[in-house]
């Protein structure tokens, strides 16, 4: 038995510390590279969300402006229709309604109001110009 104990001590003394295998040294580098790619991906997603949000905000702002413009035009139309009720021979009210309906792309109503305008004043130059735009004159 004595021989066995001596050999054991000799083995321990002769053993050199081993380096870790090459793959185990690469693993931390890969983890670092993967963290970088993950972080880069998160930043790309954040940038995409930011761009889409800005685009949605601008579209919403434009839509609100268009709605406000339409409300303004409809109020103006109601005003001129009320003026026609009060003053049925008011040429400018009919012409304004013809212009408003032309803006709203309601060409049938625009033609009706323009015909009434020109029946009240056949020499009305602006009415003739609108008639050319509508394709009547």
C-alpha positions in Angstrom: 0.0 0.0 0.0 2.7 2.3 0.5 3.6 2.2 -3.1 0.1 3.3 -4.0 0.2 6.4 -1.8 3.5 7.5 -3.3 2.2 7.3 -6.8 -0.9 9.3 -5.9 1.2 12.1 -4.6 3.4 12.0 -7.6 0.5 12.3 -10.0 -0.8 15.4 -8.1 2.6 17.0 -8.2 3.1 16.3 -11.9 -0.3 17.5 -13.0 -0.3 20.9 -14.7 -3.2 23.2 -14.7 -5.1 22.6 -17.9 -6.3 25.4 -20.1 -10.0 25.4 -20.8 -10.9 24.0 -24.2 -11.1 26.5 -27.0 -14.9 26.4 -27.3 -15.3 27.5 -23.8 -13.3 30.6 -24.5 -15.5 31.5 -27.5 -18.8 31.2 -25.6 -18.4 34.6 -23.8 -17.5 36.3 -27.1 -20.6 34.9 -28.7 -22.8 36.0 -25.8 -21.3 39.5 -26.2 -22.0 39.5 -29.9 -25.5 38.1 -29.4 -26.2 40.9 -26.9 -25.1 43.5 -29.4 -27.3 42.1 -32.1 -30.2 41.8 -29.7 -29.7 45.5 -28.6 -29.4 46.5 -32.2 -32.6 44.7 -33.0 -34.5 46.4 -30.2 -33.2 49.8 -31.3 -34.4 49.1 -34.9 -37.8 48.2 -33.6 -37.9 51.3 -31.5 -36.9 53.4 -34.5 -39.6 51.8 -36.6 -42.2 52.5 -34.0 -41.1 56.1 -33.8 -41.3 56.6 -37.5 -44.8 55.0 -37.7 -46.0 57.1 -34.8 -44.7 60.3 -36.4 -46.5 59.3 -39.6 -49.7 58.5 -37.8 -49.5 61.8 -36.0 -49.0 63.8 -39.2 -51.9 61.9 -40.9 -54.2 62.6 -37.9 -53.2 66.3 -38.0 -54.0 66.5 -41.8 -57.3 64.7 -41.3 -58.3 67.1 -38.5 -57.4 70.1 -40.8 -59.6 68.6 -43.6 -62.5 68.0 -41.2 -62.3 71.6 -39.9 -62.2 72.9 -43.5 -65.2 70.9 -44.5 -67.1 72.1 -41.4 -66.2 75.7 -42.4 -67.5 75.1 -45.9 -70.7 73.5 -44.7 -71.3 76.4 -42.3 -70.8 78.8 -45.1 -73.2 76.9 -47.3 -75.9 77.0 -44.5 -75.3 80.8 -44.2 -75.9 81.4 -47.9 -78.9 79.1 -48.0 -80.4 81.2 -45.2 -79.6 84.4 -47.1 -81.5 83.0 -50.1 -84.5 82.4 -47.9 -84.4 86.0 -46.6 -83.5 87.6 -50.0 -84.6 85.3 -52.9 -83.2 87.7 -55.6 -79.7 88.0 -54.1 -77.4 87.0 -57.0 -74.2 86.8 -54.9 -75.8 84.3 -52.6 -76.6 82.0 -55.5 -73.2 82.5 -56.9 -71.5 81.7 -53.5 -73.6 78.5 -53.3 -72.5 77.6 -56.8 -68.9 78.0 -55.8 -69.3 76.1 -52.5 -70.9 73.2 -54.3 -68.2 73.3 -56.9 -65.6 73.0 -54.1 -67.6 70.1 -52.6 -67.6 68.5 -56.1 -71.4 68.5 -56.2 -71.6 69.7 -59.8 -75.3 69.2 -60.2 -76.1 71.7 -57.4 -73.4 74.0 -58.6 -75.0 74.1 -62.1 -78.4 74.7 -60.5 -77.2 77.7 -58.4 -75.2 79.0 -61.4 -78.2 78.9 -63.6 -80.2 80.8 -61.0 -77.3 83.3 -60.8 -77.2 83.9 -64.5 -81.0 84.1 -64.7 -80.9 87.0 -62.2 -77.9 88.7 -64.0 -77.0 87.3 -67.4 -74.0 89.6 -67.8 -72.3 88.5 -64.5 -68.7 87.9 -65.6 -67.7 85.7 -62.7 -70.7 83.5 -63.3 -69.7 83.1 -66.9 -66.2 82.1 -65.8 -67.6 79.5 -63.4 -69.8 78.2 -66.2 -66.7 77.6 -68.3 -65.2 75.6 -65.5 -68.3 73.6 -65.2 -68.4 73.1 -69.0 -71.7 74.9 -69.5 -70.6 78.0 -71.4 
